[in-house]
Amino acid sequence: MTRPRPERTPAKPARETAGKASAQTAGTASVRTAGTASATTTGKASAKTTGRAPAKAPGGAPALPVAAGRDVLRAALALVRADRRGFLAAVLLNVCAVGAGLVAPWLLGEIVERVRDGSGVPTVDRLAAGILAASLAQILLTRWARLHAHRFGERAQARVRERFAARLLALPPAVAERAGTGDLVVRGTTDIGTVGTTLRDAGPEVFVAALQVPLILGAAVLVSPLLGACGVLGLAVTWAAARWYMRRAPAAYLAEGEANAALAEEVTASAAGARTTEVYGLAARRLARVLDRVAVAHRAREGTLALRSVLFPAVDFGAFLPVAAALLLGGLLHAHGLASLGAVLACALYLRKLSEPVDILLQWLEFLQRGTASFARVEGLGLVTGDAPVPAPRAPTGDGTLRLAGVRHSYDGDRDAVRDVDLTVRPGERLVVVGPSGAGKTTLGRLVSGAETPSGGAVTLDGVPVHTLPPGRVVLVTQEHHVFLGTLRENLALAAPDAGDADLERALATVGADWARELPAGLDTVLGPGGLSPDGAAVQQLSLARTLLLDPGVLVLDEATSLIDPRTARRTERALAAVLAGRTVITVAHRLHTTRDADRVAVMEDGALTELGTHEELVGAGGTYAGLWRAWHGA
Ligand SMILES: Nc1ncnc2c1ncn2[C@@H]1O[C@H](COP(=O)(O)OP(=O)(O)OP(=O)(O)O)[C@@H](O)[C@H]1O
């Protein structure tokens, strides 16, 4: 018996290129930052990132949830409701095709009887013509039904895709980062592809096959109740095998989906961080991690394969058993004059035909398991974002005072990375945040920019929580950046669609991107695969130029110039400061060369704000900052 093997849609590569900062490893550039602009990227780089981000929920479970069975059913019904007419047309045409398919076996039995009766050739010809007409009708109706089913499926898949895209864009940036690119890519490509095939093919096929089974069995019972009952025998075997399978399949397919996502995540991270891996000699460790994921994915796939290897032979047995039983029993009945030859033939043909819908049913039920698991993963995004329209962002109306009140934040719900921070930053103030490694500086920067929502307290700009601000008000620039597939102009114009070439060139010049002037194609230079691949420093300058064009009210810089050589970095920072005069700038400083120019310096230690004042005040106070300053100058 040949089974149509539904294949999973292969994962397609994302259209946009990944971030290009050279020192990245497992970094996951965020696509969008709530309340901040797309010119920003967040997260930590290189060795740091490998250690803790993207964070997985405890136990290695994916950070993104998976929808429950009833939510998946609700979503599927909503898709049918949204295209009720298309669905009904497909189902009705399929039912008609099934009806036409029942005519031929019955007519064949009639032919045998008429021949035995000694009826003439014209009668047999008429019956044969009937078979031909019924078969033709079945072919045409089936084709028409498939067309409608495919159209319905395509429209439904488009809806699923659109909703997924909307939810993806609404994902809080911190959740997107923790989920990891691999999981999101698999959900957005492989899973949606599987859902599409399920909706387009599996759904209608299962429905029609489920209708065919009682109709065919009913036709066989009508011809001969005893022979028709043999069909029940085969169905019982198949039913038992299917039940065994269905009990185990959902968990097995979910595990397979998760293992694939984890593998994709690991491979993506390895590719993105290839350079760092090489620099730190981490190849063996990374390879071991990838191989570990491959082993898990392999085990998960073996698990589902084992289930199929029991299901399919059992189904084959269930398909042939009733035919063999009907022929044996039919032969006996006919020999005793209890059944006509035509009835035995018609029954055997019906029971043989019964295996087709049963086989289709199981084949697609198997696929339906995958489809349901994939749909649960796709719908899982809705559990994070919901479907409620995103409230319109509120624009602050005051003078631009930034306030942190009782702010605390914990990544794991256990230890506070930032605690009890009260701070008011005046409009236009330059604040530099310093402190030892792991003190919470970056976390503070992310809280201020709205990239992270505080676990406690509030971060507001003129009283409005920063994560609800319109894009571009508060911008976070880190050392991880995103280069979009397209020209240099398109990459810059993302931040300012109305800016002219002169504005774009000025922004590039301000951030010291002299390389851009030397490009033969200038702003038309294509960036990304197949085009120019700028190095980490150039990508950082591109991001800073985008930030300038965005002209934010508050700018948070965290290692924003770390990949640029120190002299150019200092020049770039001064130029930025001049251009951003009047804007509030908060700099997370890992080098202390800018602290002297700042209005105030904030010192973070163990998540708390321990010192706050001007450079002179803090040096005079002889505390932590004074120590850091002395160490910086080698005193
Ligand atoms: N994504 C994350 N998931 C879990 N823990 C994190 C995450 N990011 C930071 N942390 C933890 O929060 C604490 C503060 O980290 P943070 O990066 O804010 O400090 P930092 O002062 O910027 O350090 P550095 O100077 O090394 O960048 C650290 O203990 C760190 O391990």
The ligand as an SDF file (V2000), in Angstrom:
LIG
                    3D

 31 33  0  0  0  0  0  0  0  0999 V2000
   19.9280   38.2940   30.5060 N   0  0  0  0  0  0  0  0  0  0  0  0
   20.2820   37.9950   31.7570 C   0  0  0  0  0  0  0  0  0  0  0  0
   19.8060   36.8910   32.3480 N   0  0  0  0  0  0  0  0  0  0  0  0
   20.1330   36.5710   33.6190 C   0  0  0  0  0  0  0  0  0  0  0  0
   20.9650   37.2990   34.3890 N   0  0  0  0  0  0  0  0  0  0  0  0
   21.4860   38.4090   33.8520 C   0  0  0  0  0  0  0  0  0  0  0  0
   21.1780   38.8180   32.5210 C   0  0  0  0  0  0  0  0  0  0  0  0
   21.8410   39.9760   32.2700 N   0  0  0  0  0  0  0  0  0  0  0  0
   22.5250   40.2730   33.4020 C   0  0  0  0  0  0  0  0  0  0  0  0
   22.3210   39.3430   34.3410 N   0  0  0  0  0  0  0  0  0  0  0  0
   22.8800   39.3370   35.7260 C   0  0  0  0  0  0  0  0  0  0  0  0
   22.5170   40.5370   36.3390 O   0  0  0  0  0  0  0  0  0  0  0  0
   23.6000   41.0580   37.0890 C   0  0  0  0  0  0  0  0  0  0  0  0
   23.9360   42.4540   36.5860 C   0  0  0  0  0  0  0  0  0  0  0  0
   24.4030   42.3350   35.2570 O   0  0  0  0  0  0  0  0  0  0  0  0
   24.7060   43.5980   34.3410 P   0  0  0  0  0  0  0  0  0  0  0  0
   25.1040   43.1060   33.0110 O   0  0  0  0  0  0  0  0  0  0  0  0
   23.5780   44.5360   34.4320 O   0  0  0  0  0  0  0  0  0  0  0  0
   25.9680   44.2020   35.0840 O   0  0  0  0  0  0  0  0  0  0  0  0
   27.0490   45.1950   34.4920 P   0  0  0  0  0  0  0  0  0  0  0  0
   27.3810   46.0940   35.6000 O   0  0  0  0  0  0  0  0  0  0  0  0
   26.5790   45.7970   33.2370 O   0  0  0  0  0  0  0  0  0  0  0  0
   28.2570   44.1990   34.1950 O   0  0  0  0  0  0  0  0  0  0  0  0
   29.3920   44.3830   33.0930 P   0  0  0  0  0  0  0  0  0  0  0  0
   30.2000   45.5540   33.4490 O   0  0  0  0  0  0  0  0  0  0  0  0
   30.1330   43.0940   33.1880 O   0  0  0  0  0  0  0  0  0  0  0  0
   28.6750   44.5380   31.8060 O   0  0  0  0  0  0  0  0  0  0  0  0
   24.7500   40.0840   36.9190 C   0  0  0  0  0  0  0  0  0  0  0  0
   24.7790   39.2360   38.0410 O   0  0  0  0  0  0  0  0  0  0  0  0
   24.4020   39.3250   35.6840 C   0  0  0  0  0  0  0  0  0  0  0  0
   24.9040   38.0200   35.7270 O   0  0  0  0  0  0  0  0  0  0  0  0
  1  2  1  0
  2  3  1  0
  2  7  2  0
  3  4  2  0
  4  5  1  0
  5  6  2  0
  6  7  1  0
  6 10  1  0
  7  8  1  0
  8  9  2  0
  9 10  1  0
 10 11  1  0
 11 12  1  0
 11 30  1  0
 12 13  1  0
 13 14  1  0
 13 28  1  0
 14 15  1  0
 15 16  1  0
 16 17  2  0
 16 18  1  0
 16 19  1  0
 19 20  1  0
 20 21  2  0
 20 22  1  0
 20 23  1  0
 23 24  1  0
 24 25  2  0
 24 26  1  0
 24 27  1  0
 28 29  1  0
 28 30  1  0
 30 31  1  0
M  END
$$$$
